Amino acid sequence: MIDVRRLTKRYGDRTAVDGLTFTVQPGQVTGFLGPNGAGKSTTMRMIIGLDRPTSGSVTVNGKRYDRHRAPLTEIGSLLEARSVHPGRSAFAHLTALAHTHGIPRRRVDEVIELAGLTSVAHKRAGAFSLGMGQRLGIAAALLGDPQIVMLDEPVNGLDPEGVLWVRTLLSGLAAEGRTVMLSSHLMSETALIADHLVVIGRGRLLADTTVDAFVQEAGGRGVRVATTEPERLRALLSGPGVAITSTTAEHLVVDGMDSRRIGALAAQHGVPLYELTPQTVSLEEAFMELTRDAVEYQSTTAATLRAA
Ligand SMILES: Nc1ncnc2c1ncn2[C@@H]1O[C@H](COP(=O)(O)OP(=O)(O)OP(=O)(O)O)[C@@H](O)[C@H]1O
């Protein structure tokens, strides 16, 4: 488990992380989301002790990262996919890492296979595609067989097959009871991989929710119905908690009743329908709405900086 308590990080007069509190639970994949500059990388750096909090605390399996005797076996992370010497092979890179952390050689072969790198393991990492580089970064994160895996933008730049691979890998790790956290600035992509979401903007917590709840909330915008008898349908559906608006002579948008119930009532009373569509907001739109103020703040800051 990762436990973040009132975590704050200031760089001069800029507050990158602002009193953030959340936990990342084992047995599920948690998506850590926020627009660019929201403070995701800064938070992740503090989790693994690469940055010191200005105030607040963060523990990894109950202890500060640097208090663990073998941190790589507690939490494996991918923060900089390209932190590999370009002249080294994937095999040499992983072997060196394993050696300096007392990890047995056979684990190198295991993670190479797990990451699908067997055929390129002895090629120079400098010649790797972005996707191969990401796979190597993930292989390194898994080297210590850690209980916690934390990946910064692991699907950034991956093709659909690569995204599917990451998804299968991470849900497999979560199913084994591990704690899995991944950051992204793309909601739709994250919703496919994660079970839980922690959303931040301007360094502050905006949402801590399940993906299901977020999707449900994003989808609740009524049902569009088309009928040749709009007045009869309107009378049938009217009642407490139901709001009906007309969009054209034959189209209604019904809020407060699901499409199944509308269809059943119309059929029962012989009202012909030729469209019955639940209105959905795309996840990306819902995410943008949630983080809008945070983004506006960012662009205002950028505008102020430009003006100065
Ligand atoms: N070393 C630093 N010195 C000064 N400011 C910093 C430093 N690191 C980050 N920041 C600022 O802190 C804020 C948060 O940055 P951070 O990189 O954590 O955001 P992010 O959510 O990871 O963004 P992205 O999705 O673009 O990676 C930004 O405004 C950034 O400019």
The ligand as a Gaussian input file, in Angstrom:
#p B3LYP/6-31G(d) Opt

LIG

0 1
 N       12.446000      20.688000     -10.136000
 C       11.470000      21.569000     -10.292000
 N       11.674000      22.894000     -10.113000
 C       10.692000      23.799000     -10.255000
 N        9.434000      23.501000     -10.611000
 C        9.136000      22.205000     -10.812000
 C       10.137000      21.170000     -10.675000
 N        9.542000      19.979000     -10.951000
 C        8.256000      20.245000     -11.253000
 N        8.003000      21.573000     -11.177000
 C        6.720000      22.241000     -11.393000
 O        5.760000      21.596000     -10.595000
 C        4.526000      21.433000     -11.269000
 C        4.138000      19.970000     -11.315000
 O        5.001000      19.267000     -12.195000
 P        4.939000      17.702000     -12.453000
 O        6.028000      17.372000     -13.421000
 O        4.940000      16.997000     -11.151000
 O        3.522000      17.551000     -13.138000
 P        2.919000      16.313000     -13.934000
 O        1.517000      16.184000     -13.482000
 O        3.806000      15.135000     -13.786000
 O        2.930000      16.825000     -15.433000
 P        3.196000      16.033000     -16.810000
 O        1.939000      15.271000     -17.103000
 O        3.424000      17.159000     -17.765000
 O        4.391000      15.165000     -16.592000
 C        4.718000      22.053000     -12.641000
 O        4.193000      23.360000     -12.616000
 C        6.230000      22.043000     -12.826000
 O        6.620000      23.109000     -13.652000

